């Protein structure tokens, strides 16, 4: 018996890299799959439906069920088609995993509007296009015990603020906000929504200079949890999140790198200052510097950040 027996999943970006590892593991664990992959270059240009159909064929060769789809995931019609295909071919939909992505790295002062729009389009719009029709489908099921799952992909680029990836960082943090919103909105319909921040070697990470990579992102590379950058290491936590065992987990970000996992905290206020009326600048300055400054100086710095002066 597989952990995903009888469950039906959509996987975007499922033809190569981390997505392919997830596709293979899901199939081995009994899931029926709709695999989407445009087959584009790492910067989003071009397209080749081969990867999606090739891995679907490979999976069918093992006796599992899979359908390939080479559509552009940033198009709303593609998201609709994926949900319709899952229901038509396999009778239902249980899981959506959004992996598809591209990179167009530039420092902010060199970043063109076209490169900003292309990255935000694939990551943020490409996540929306599946979540919207899937959530509408699950709402129609009226099954609060449905064990429905959304697993989105974020990145340490957004969580830690990669200097050379402003478009990618913004899109990946946007996906975190979307994931929080989905968790809050869809829980009543039996849906959980979580995000994965992966650390693995893929076609995308291979385009990033070695000195700018953050493979561990705070996870200790130790003898107990060695850093193996295989995409196959990301798939098991996605399998768990997609399974019926994970009803307790929603609205969370989990980082996976090598043989280690880390749970990120969700943003929350850590201090407050108030005024009896409209702010006076000197009063505001004194209270902020007395209360916020010591706390801010004690927080971990983001890569490249400069410490605030102590006096």
Secondary structure, DSSP 8 states (H G I E B T S, - for coil): --TTTT-EEEEETTTSHHHHHHHHHHHHTT-EEEEE-----TTS-S--THHHHHHHHHHHTTT--EEEE---TTSHHHHHHHHHHHHHHHS---EEEE-------B-GGG--HHHHHHHHIIIIIHHHHHHHHHHHHHHHHT-TT--EEEEEEE-HHHHHT-TTBHHHHHHHHHHHHHHHHHHHHHGGGTEEEEEEEEE---TTGGGS-GGG--SSTT----SSS-----THHHHHHHHHHHSGGGTT--S-EEEEETTEEEE------------SSS--HHHHHHHHHHHHHHHHHHS---TT-------
